[in-house]
Every structure is written in C-alpha cells, then in structure tokens.
Amino acid sequence: MKEEIFGPILPVISYQTIEEAITLINSRDKPLAIYYFGSVWSSNLTRLEKETSSGALVTNESLF
C-alpha cells in the first residue's frame, strides 16, 4: 500500500489494540479516509478523532 488506490478495493488492516492502530496510521502518509466500525460512543473513536489526521473519518459506513 505505497500508492493511492482508486477503485473498488477497500484495504482492511487488523489490529489488536487502538494504540497499534493509531501508531500505524501516524507512521504513514495522511490517509484519504479512516473507516471505523464500532460504537459511536467508544473511547476508541474519540482517540482516532483526536490523535490521527485523515481526509475523512467515517463511522460504521463503507459505501455512501
């Protein structure tokens, strides 16, 4: 995943802890979007909002 993907492909990267996910996101170029699947009241979502930067942060949606 070195280049932007423009097509019907949604890369899925699994993680064990939210810290691992945040570290991975921040170690690379700013993503066009982060897709979060989980509770909208979760502290994980709040941490993603505050500790990462992306073009969009989408919650519980993949296509709209």
N, C-alpha and C positions, 0 to 999 in steps of 0.2 A: 504494500500500500504506500508506494512512494509518490504516486501521482493522483490527481483528482479523478474520480470516477463519474462519468456522465452516462448513465444508462440504467437499466432495470436491475441493478445489483445493490444490495444493502449489506455491507460487511458487518458481521456480528463478532464482537470481541468479548469473550467472557472474562470475568474477574472474580476473585474470592472476597476481597474487601473493597470498600469505597475508596480507601486510601490508594490501593493499587490502581483503580480506575482513574483517579484524579492524576496520579503520577504519570500514567501512560498518556493521558490527554495532554498534559502540560509539557511532556517531553518531545512532542511533535509539533509540526506547524499547526496553526489555528484551524480547526475543522470547520467545514461549511455548516455542519449540524451535529448535534448530540441528541440521540434518541434515548430517552429514559423511560423504562417500563416499571412502574411501581406505584405506590401510594403517593398522591399529590401532597399529602401531609407529612411525608417521610423526611427525616433529617438528611437522608442521602440526597434528595432532590435539592434541598436548601444548600447543602455543601457544594453540589455541582454548580448551582447558580452563582455562588459567591467565590468559589476557588478555581473556576475554569472560564475560558473565553472561547466563544464559537459564534458562527454566523447566526445560528438559531439553536435554542434548546427546546425540544419537543417532548411532551409528556404523554405517554400512552397512545401514540399515533405513529404510523409508519407511512401511510398514504393519505393525503387530503388535498 
